[in-house]
Amino acid sequence: MKENNDLSFEKIKVIEKYKNKRILVIYGGWSKEREISLLTGKAILKSLLNLGLNAIGIDLTLENIETSLDGNKFDIVYIALHGRGGEDGKIQALLDLKKIYYTGSGALASGIAMNKVFTKDILFANGIPTPNFLKLDVKKVFNLDDIQKSLNDKNLHFPLIIKPVNEGSAIGVFIIENIDKLMDAIKKVKNIDSEILIEKYIKGREFTVGIIGDFVLPVLEIVSDNNFYDYEAKYKNGKSKHFIPKDLDIQILEKMQYFAKKAFDIIGCKAVARVDFMFENDEIFVLEINTVPGMTETSLLPNAAKECGLSFDELVLFILDSSFRENLYFDR
């Protein structure tokens, strides 16, 4: 990124830019990722206060949303909401209607990135490799024969991955080895989402690439004690390790960074995102894009930033600034 001396200078300049702005950090929410959002939001709030900025936080709920989001009380909303309602474009659209400035991607990009099928359709259309898939709409009537035929038509064979189209944090994700287990998994996943993604199972190595503004962070490899990087592995200390891989050719790592930035740009993301990958038999596959990445002590984005010499506080600050660099309002 930059040399440490430059970072220190930039940090001081950015703090000066926002020192008179009132910042509201919103976290919690009403999605299945509420618990992690609380951790992310409180960590961000603590950092903003450490930096000497005028920040307050609120546990946003459906009951207090209208009274909390009063643009006369603050200048900026720092979004730390994960999952539905906060990461899917809905809170962004509400803030747009209220003409309130906020961090991260806009409503459209957030909505696309949250929907795994929309994301994969765009990736395919732009030549970015992603595992083959089938979408099921559980509101439509289907049976075992229909599903088997659809799988054959898509050239999908067991084992497969099944997941909700509109959830994050590996909630409702299953590895399926046969048709009977698939039907059982569908029954479970349809209680989470009305749209289900059935995807080719890539049994390989898992990687992630973070992006802040125009800068692409180093590739991190994820090694989990579990079958895959599930909810427990993501958020329980000691259940996974994140590190820069030393055994892969630099061209492979650069290709992952290239695909990450290309996906970020074509979907229209802004300020921050994290792109997840699988790597198998020298092939790279993009899995998904997270527009509000976790910011807990076990989260991937802070780990990647640390590899560039960025402290957690600096990461929080540069996400803030990357959200508004093109906005003249914040240069006044």
C-alpha positions in Angstrom: 0.0 0.0 0.0 2.0 2.9 1.3 5.1 3.3 3.4 4.4 3.7 7.2 5.4 7.3 7.2 3.0 8.1 4.4 0.2 6.2 6.2 0.8 8.3 9.3 0.6 11.5 7.3 -2.6 10.3 5.5 -4.2 9.2 8.8 -3.7 12.7 10.3 -5.1 14.4 7.2 -8.1 12.1 7.0 -8.9 12.6 10.7 -8.8 16.3 10.2 -11.2 15.9 7.3 -13.8 14.2 9.4 -13.2 15.7 12.9 -16.2 18.0 12.6 -18.6 15.4 11.2 -21.1 13.6 13.4 -20.9 9.9 12.7 -23.6 7.3 13.5 -22.6 3.7 13.5 -25.5 1.3 12.9 -25.2 -2.3 13.8 -27.3 -5.2 15.1 -30.3 -5.3 12.8 -32.8 -8.1 12.4 -31.0 -10.6 10.2 -29.6 -14.0 11.1 -26.2 -12.3 11.3 -27.3 -9.9 14.0 -24.8 -11.4 16.6 -21.8 -10.8 14.3 -23.1 -7.3 13.3 -23.1 -6.3 17.0 -19.5 -7.3 17.3 -18.5 -5.5 14.0 -20.4 -2.3 14.9 -19.0 -2.0 18.4 -15.5 -2.6 17.1 -15.9 0.1 14.5 -17.4 2.5 17.0 -14.5 1.9 19.4 -12.0 2.7 16.6 -13.7 5.9 15.6 -13.6 7.1 19.2 -10.0 6.0 19.5 -9.3 8.2 16.5 -10.8 11.2 18.3 -13.9 11.4 16.0 -17.4 12.4 17.0 -19.1 9.0 16.8 -22.1 7.3 18.5 -23.5 3.8 17.9 -27.0 2.4 17.9 -28.4 -1.1 17.8 -30.8 -0.7 14.9 -34.1 -2.6 15.1 -37.3 -2.5 13.1 -38.9 -0.7 16.1 -36.4 2.2 16.3 -35.3 2.6 12.6 -37.5 5.6 11.9 -36.6 7.5 15.0 -32.9 6.6 14.8 -32.2 7.7 11.3 -32.8 11.4 11.6 -30.3 13.2 9.3 -30.6 16.3 11.5 -28.7 14.5 14.3 -25.6 13.3 12.3 -23.7 13.8 9.1 -22.7 10.2 8.2 -24.0 6.7 8.8 -21.3 4.1 9.1 -23.0 0.9 8.1 -22.0 -2.2 10.1 -25.1 -4.3 9.4 -24.6 -7.8 8.0 -27.2 -9.8 6.1 -30.7 -8.9 5.2 -31.9 -5.4 5.8 -28.4 -4.0 6.1 -26.3 -5.6 3.4 -28.9 -6.2 0.7 -29.5 -2.6 -0.3 -32.6 -1.9 1.8 -31.0 0.3 4.4 -29.0 2.0 1.7 -32.2 2.7 -0.3 -33.8 4.2 2.8 -30.8 6.4 3.5 -30.8 7.5 -0.1 -34.5 8.5 0.2 -33.6 10.5 3.3 -30.6 12.0 1.6 -28.3 10.8 4.3 -24.6 10.0 3.5 -23.4 6.5 4.3 -20.4 4.2 4.0 -19.9 1.4 1.5 -21.7 0.4 -1.6 -25.0 1.9 -2.8 -28.4 0.2 -2.9 -28.1 -1.4 -6.3 -24.6 -2.9 -5.9 -25.5 -4.1 -2.4 -28.6 -5.8 -3.6 -26.8 -7.5 -6.5 -23.9 -8.7 -4.3 -26.2 -10.1 -1.6 -28.1 -12.2 -4.2 -25.8 -15.0 -5.1 -27.6 -15.8 -8.3 -27.5 -12.2 -9.6 -23.8 -12.1 -8.7 -23.1 -15.3 -10.5 -25.0 -14.3 -13.6 -23.0 -11.1 -13.9 -19.7 -13.0 -13.2 -20.5 -15.5 -16.0 -21.5 -12.7 -18.4 -18.1 -11.0 -17.8 -15.9 -14.0 -18.1 -15.1 -14.3 -14.4 -15.0 -18.0 -13.4 -17.6 -19.2 -10.9 -18.9 -22.7 -10.1 -21.8 -24.0 -12.2 -25.1 -23.7 -10.5 -28.9 -24.2 -10.5 -31.5 -21.9 -8.8 -34.6 -23.4 -7.2 -37.6 -21.3 -6.3 -39.3 -23.1 -3.5 -42.6 -21.2 -4.1 -42.9 -23.3 -7.3 -44.0 -26.9 -7.2 -41.2 -29.4 -8.0 -40.4 -33.0 -7.2 -37.4 -35.2 -7.1 -37.6 -36.1 -10.8 -37.8 -32.4 -11.8 -34.7 -31.6 -9.7 -32.7 -34.5 -11.0 -33.5 -33.5 -14.6 -32.6 -29.9 -13.9 -29.3 -31.0 -12.4 -28.5 -33.2 -15.4 -29.4 -30.3 -17.8 -26.9 -28.1 -15.9 -24.3 -30.9 -15.9 -24.3 -30.9 -12.1 -23.3 -34.0 -10.3 -22.8 -35.0 -6.6 -21.3 -33.9 -4.3 -23.0 -30.5 -4.5 -23.2 -27.4 -2.3 -26.7 -26.1 -1.3 -27.1 -22.6 0.2 -29.7 -19.8 0.5 -29.5 -17.2 -2.3 -29.8 -14.3 0.1 -27.9 -15.1 3.2 -24.3 -14.7 4.4 -21.9 -16.0 7.0 -22.3 -19.6 5.6 -25.8 -19.8 7.2 -27.8 -22.7 5.8 -24.9 -24.1 3.7 -24.7 -27.9 3.2 -22.4 -30.2 1.3 -24.7 -32.8 -0.3 -23.5 -36.3 -1.5 -26.7 -37.8 -2.9 -30.3 -36.9 -4.0 -31.9 -38.0 -0.7 -29.7 -35.7 1.3 -30.4 -33.0 -1.2 -34.1 -33.2 -0.6 -33.6 -33.1 3.2 -31.3 -30.0 2.8 -33.9 -28.3 0.6 -36.5 -28.6 3.4 -34.0 -27.0 5.8 -32.9 -24.2 3.5 -36.4 -23.2 2.3 -37.1 -22.2 5.9 -34.3 -19.6 5.6 -34.9 -18.3 2.0 -37.5 -18.8 -0.8 -34.6 -19.1 -3.3 -32.1 -21.8 -3.1 -28.7 -22.1 -4.9 -27.4 -25.6 -5.8 -23.8 -25.3 -6.8 -21.0 -27.5 -8.0 -18.9 -28.5 -5.0 -15.3 -27.3 -5.4 -13.1 -29.4 -3.1 -10.0 -27.3 -3.1 -8.3 -24.5 -1.2 -10.2 -21.4 -0.1 -9.0 -17.8 -0.5 -10.3 -14.3 0.0 -9.3 -10.9 -1.4 -10.2 -7.6 0.3 -10.6 -4.3 -1.4 -10.5 -0.8 0.1 -11.3 1.9 -2.4 -9.0 1.3 -5.4 -6.5 -0.8 -3.5 -6.6 -4.6 -3.6 -5.3 -6.2 -0.4 -3.1 -9.3 -0.4 -4.7 -12.7 -1.0 -5.3 -14.7 2.2 -5.7 -18.4 2.3 -8.3 -19.8 4.7 -7.7 -23.1 6.4 -10.5 -24.4 8.7 -10.8 -27.2 11.1 -14.3 -27.9 9.8 -15.4 -29.3 6.4 -15.6 -25.8 5.0 -15.4 -22.2 6.2 -18.7 -22.3 8.0 -20.3 -20.1 10.7 -18.3 -21.7 13.5 -15.0 -21.5 11.7 -15.6 -17.8 10.7 -16.3 -16.5 14.2 -14.9 -18.9 16.8 -11.3 -18.3 17.8 -8.9 -21.1 16.9 -11.3 -22.7 14.3 -9.6 -21.3 11.3 -6.3 -19.8 10.2 -5.7 -16.9 7.7 -2.4 -16.3 6.0 -0.7 -15.3 2.8 0.1 -18.5 0.9 3.8 -19.0 0.1 3.5 -22.0 -2.2 1.4 -20.5 -5.0 2.8 -18.9 -8.1 2.6 -15.1 -8.0 0.6 -15.1 -11.3 -2.2 -17.1 -9.6 -2.3 -14.7 -6.7 -2.4 -11.7 -9.0 -5.1 -13.4 -11.1 -7.3 -13.7 -7.9 -6.7 -10.0 -7.2 -7.6 -9.1 -10.8 -10.8 -11.1 -10.7 -11.7 -9.6 -7.3 -11.3 -6.0 -8.5 -13.1 -6.8 -11.8 -16.0 -8.3 -9.9 -16.0 -5.3 -7.5 -16.1 -2.8 -10.4 -18.7 -4.5 -12.7 -21.1 -4.9 -9.8 -20.6 -1.3 -8.9 -19.2 -1.8 -5.4 -17.7 1.1 -3.5 -15.3 1.7 -0.7 -14.9 -1.8 0.7 -15.7 -5.4 -0.2 -14.3 -8.9 0.2 -14.3 -11.5 -2.6 -14.2 -15.2 -1.8 -12.5 -17.8 -4.0 -12.0 -21.6 -4.3 -8.9 -23.0 -6.1 -8.8 -26.5 -7.5 -6.6 -28.2 -10.1 -5.1 -24.8 -11.1 -8.5 -23.3 -11.6 -9.8 -20.2 -9.8 -13.5 -19.9 -9.0 -15.2 -16.8 -7.5 -17.8 -17.8 -4.9 -19.3 -14.5 -3.7 -18.8 -10.8 -2.8 -19.4 -9.3 0.6 -20.1 -5.6 0.7 -20.1 -5.3 4.5 -17.3 -7.6 5.5 -16.9 -8.7 9.1 -14.8 -6.5 11.3 -14.4 -8.8 14.4 -11.2 -10.0 15.9 -11.4 -13.2 13.8 -12.4 -11.4 10.6 -10.6 -11.7 7.3 -10.5 -8.1 6.1 -8.6 -6.8 9.2 -6.2 -9.7 8.9 -5.5 -8.7 5.2 -5.1 -5.0 6.1 -2.6 -5.9 8.8 -0.4 -7.6 6.2 -0.2 -4.1 4.6 0.8 -2.4 7.8 -2.7 -1.1 8.5 -4.0 -1.1 12.1 -7.6 -1.8 12.8 -8.2 1.9 13.5 -6.6 2.9 10.2 -8.7 0.3 8.3 -11.9 1.7 9.8 -10.7 5.2 8.9 -9.8 4.5 5.3 -13.1 2.6 4.7 -14.8 5.8 5.9 -12.7 8.0 3.6 -13.0 5.7 0.6 -16.7 6.1 0.8 -16.6 9.9 0.3 -13.5 10.7 -1.6 -15.5 11.8 -4.6 -18.0 13.7 -2.6 -17.3 17.4 -2.5 -19.5 17.9 0.5 -16.8 16.3 2.7 -14.1 18.6 1.3 -15.8 21.8 2.6 
